[in-house]
Amino acid sequence: MIVLTMGIGFLFLSMAMKGIPLGTAYAIWTGLGAAGAVIFGILFFQESAGWKRMLFLSCIIAGAVGLKLIE
């Protein structure tokens, strides 16, 4: 299952690199992956969803969006 998920992730990364530069695609891919892991942890493993955590999660997402907007 993990290998399949990783393969799909790399497939989406390669698709993204057809339209945007490598550095931007990789930064967005890793940032959203990290944000996804945090959200998954909050939803399924009862991890803390304090305001500081949400603030910095928002910074990650805003950074990914910003990279795409200035691309």
PyMOL commands that set and color helices and strands:
alter all, ss='L'
color gray80, all
select helices_A, chain A and resi 2-16+22-45+51-70
alter helices_A, ss='H'
color red, helices_A
deselect
rebuild
show_as cartoon
